[in-house]
Amino acid sequence: MANDCVQKNEINDLKIENIVIDDPCKDEQDAAVNECLSNGCSEKEAFYFGAVAWGNCMKELSIRA
């Protein structure tokens, strides 16, 4: 299988489709983005602020599982 995916340090383009039914951390992410924007963050800063909140939420969920 590995030879099918990697040849001469090149990775073949495998199209993998993931369907996300529910994102349990979306509310936390949106709240963080909105808080950052209301405090004067740029769109890019707010995006990363939301990403951190989403990552922390996902980590917390994985610890509970």
N, C-alpha and C positions, 0 to 999 in steps of 0.2 A: 504494500500500500504506500509506503513512504516513497518508493521510486516513482509512483504515479503522480505524486504531489510535488516532489522536489527533484530537479535535474540540473546539475551544474550550477548550483546556487540560485536557481530561478524557481519561483513558486508559480505554478499554473493557476490561472484564474478560475477558481471553483465558486460557482454561484450558490450561495447558501441563503435561504430565505427563513427568517425568523418572524413569527407572527406574535406580537405582544398583545395579549388580551387585556391585561390590567397592569398599570404601573402604580404600585402602592406608594411610591415616593414622589409622585407628580405634584401633589399639593404642597409638600415641603419645598420642592424645587421652585414652584411658582411663587410661593411666599417669599423665598430668599431673593429671587429676581426682583420682585416688586419692592421689597424693602431696600435693596441696593439702589434701584432706580429712584426711589423717593428720597434717598440720601445723596443724590447727585452723581451716581455712577454713570459711566457711559454704557452703551448697549453691550459692548464686549466685556467690560468688567462685570456687569450684571449676569451675563451668560456664564462666566467662570464662577461667580459667586453661587449661582444656582447649581452648577455642576458639582461643586464641593458639597452643597447641602444634599443633593441627590446621592452622591457617593457615600456620605456619612450615614444617610438613612438606609441605604442598601447594606452597608456594613453592619449596622445595628440589627437589621432584619436577619442577616445570615448568622449572627451570633445567637439570636433567639431560636433559630431553627434547629 
